[in-house]
Structures are given as structure tokens and as C-alpha cells.
Amino acid sequence: WIAPMADAGVDLYTFHVESVSDPSPVCRKVREAGMKVGLALKPNTPADFVARCIDEADVVLVMTVEPGFGGQKFMVNMMDKVSELRQRYPNIDIGVDGGVGPNTIDLCAKVIFMIIMI
């Protein structure tokens, strides 16, 4: 998937860190393809899971719903994970994805997100 995305002009490639045994080689391939690196975390994945490859990332994306199932409600408890990531890594962009809408966008903004997926 990396080369076709780079060929299509994508500038940020985000992948679920849980989907690979070692995220570092994927991060390197993405960077070598000329794209920024995004690390996505599922709701049950602890924030410290990205520690081993955070230096290779430009963005951490916190999933605020369980991926793969539409129509889910925003998981407010993910704000703790976002806050933890923001505290640990103040210079990296943090984003959220899933269940964000008119009723949750203000909460997202209060936790100081850089990226909000709607």
C-alpha cells in the first residue's frame, strides 16, 4: 500500500501500529517514499505502545471508536489517552478519528487536538 499511496500524491500515511509486529520498518518505508508517518491507536491500545517508534512519527491518531463498525458513539474515555500523549509528546501532532460531530467537537478542541477527523 505504501508505494501506490506515494504515487497518488498522499502526504501523510497513517497505519494501525497493532497491525504489524514492529512498526519501525513500516515507518522507514513510508518516510523513504516521501510521506509523513502517522501512527493510529485502537481504543484498547495503551498510549505507551507508540513509545518504541514515536521518534519516527509525525502524527499519532487516537481512534475514538472501534475501527470497522459504522455508527458508533464517540468514546469520551479516549480523551485521557489523548491527554497522556499530549503530555508525553508535546511536539507531535495528535488527532482523533471516529464519532466526532457537532456534539463532541468542542470536547475535542478543549483537549488541544491538532487533527480532528469528521
C-alpha positions as CSV (number, residue, x, y, z in Angstrom):
1,W,0.0,0.0,0.0
2,I,2.8,2.4,0.6
3,A,4.1,2.9,-2.9
4,P,0.7,3.3,-4.5
5,M,-0.2,5.9,-1.9
6,A,3.0,7.8,-2.5
7,D,2.5,7.6,-6.3
8,A,-1.0,9.0,-5.8
9,G,0.5,12.1,-4.1
10,V,-0.5,11.2,-0.5
11,D,1.5,13.3,2.0
12,L,0.5,11.5,5.3
13,Y,0.3,7.7,5.6
14,T,-1.3,6.6,8.8
15,F,-1.4,2.9,9.8
16,H,-2.6,1.0,12.9
17,V,0.5,0.1,14.9
18,E,-1.2,-3.0,16.2
19,S,-1.3,-4.4,12.6
20,V,2.4,-5.1,12.5
21,S,4.8,-6.8,14.8
22,D,7.4,-4.0,14.5
23,P,6.2,-0.6,13.3
24,S,9.7,0.8,12.7
25,P,10.2,-0.8,9.2
26,V,6.9,0.5,8.1
27,C,7.7,3.9,9.3
28,R,11.0,3.9,7.5
29,K,9.4,2.7,4.2
30,V,6.7,5.5,4.5
31,R,9.4,8.1,5.1
32,E,11.6,6.8,2.2
33,A,8.5,7.1,0.0
34,G,8.4,10.8,0.8
35,M,5.4,10.8,3.1
36,K,4.9,11.8,6.7
37,V,4.2,9.0,9.2
38,G,1.1,8.6,11.2
39,L,0.6,6.0,14.0
40,A,-3.0,5.0,14.7
41,L,-4.0,3.5,18.1
42,K,-7.2,1.5,18.6
43,P,-9.2,2.2,21.7
44,N,-7.8,-0.7,23.7
45,T,-4.2,0.0,22.9
46,P,-2.4,1.9,25.6
47,A,-0.8,5.2,24.8
48,D,2.7,4.0,25.6
49,F,2.5,1.4,22.8
50,V,3.9,4.1,20.4
51,A,7.0,4.8,22.6
52,R,9.2,2.4,20.7
53,C,8.7,4.2,17.4
54,I,7.5,7.7,18.3
55,D,10.7,9.3,17.0
56,E,9.8,8.1,13.6
57,A,6.3,9.6,13.6
58,D,4.8,12.9,12.7
59,V,1.3,12.2,13.9
60,V,-0.5,10.0,16.4
61,L,-4.1,9.3,15.7
62,V,-6.3,8.0,18.5
63,M,-9.3,6.1,17.4
64,T,-12.4,7.2,19.4
65,V,-14.5,4.3,18.1
66,E,-13.6,0.7,17.4
67,P,-12.4,0.7,13.8
68,G,-14.6,-1.1,11.2
69,F,-18.0,-0.6,12.6
70,G,-20.0,2.4,11.4
71,G,-22.4,4.5,13.5
72,Q,-20.6,4.1,16.8
73,K,-20.7,6.7,19.6
74,F,-17.7,8.8,20.4
75,M,-15.7,7.2,23.3
76,V,-15.2,10.0,25.7
77,N,-12.7,8.0,27.8
78,M,-10.2,8.2,24.9
79,M,-9.7,11.9,25.9
80,D,-7.5,10.5,28.8
81,K,-5.3,8.8,26.2
82,V,-5.1,12.0,24.1
83,S,-4.1,14.0,27.2
84,E,-1.4,11.5,28.1
85,L,0.0,11.5,24.6
86,R,-0.1,15.3,24.5
87,Q,1.8,15.4,27.8
88,R,4.4,12.9,26.8
89,Y,4.9,14.2,23.3
90,P,4.2,17.9,23.2
91,N,5.8,18.4,19.8
92,I,3.9,15.8,17.8
93,D,0.5,16.3,16.2
94,I,-2.2,14.4,17.9
95,G,-5.5,13.6,16.2
96,V,-8.8,11.7,16.8
97,D,-11.0,9.8,14.4
98,G,-14.4,8.3,15.0
99,G,-17.7,9.5,16.2
100,V,-16.7,13.2,16.1
101,G,-19.6,15.5,15.3
102,P,-21.5,18.6,16.4
103,N,-21.9,17.2,20.0
104,T,-18.3,16.1,20.5
105,I,-16.2,18.6,18.6
106,D,-16.0,21.1,21.4
107,L,-14.7,18.4,23.8
108,C,-12.1,17.5,21.2
109,A,-11.0,21.1,20.8
110,K,-10.6,21.5,24.6
111,V,-8.1,18.7,24.8
112,I,-6.0,20.5,22.2
113,F,-6.1,18.3,19.1
114,M,-4.2,19.2,16.1
115,I,-6.2,16.9,13.8
116,I,-9.9,16.1,14.1
117,M,-11.4,13.6,11.6
118,I,-15.1,14.1,10.9
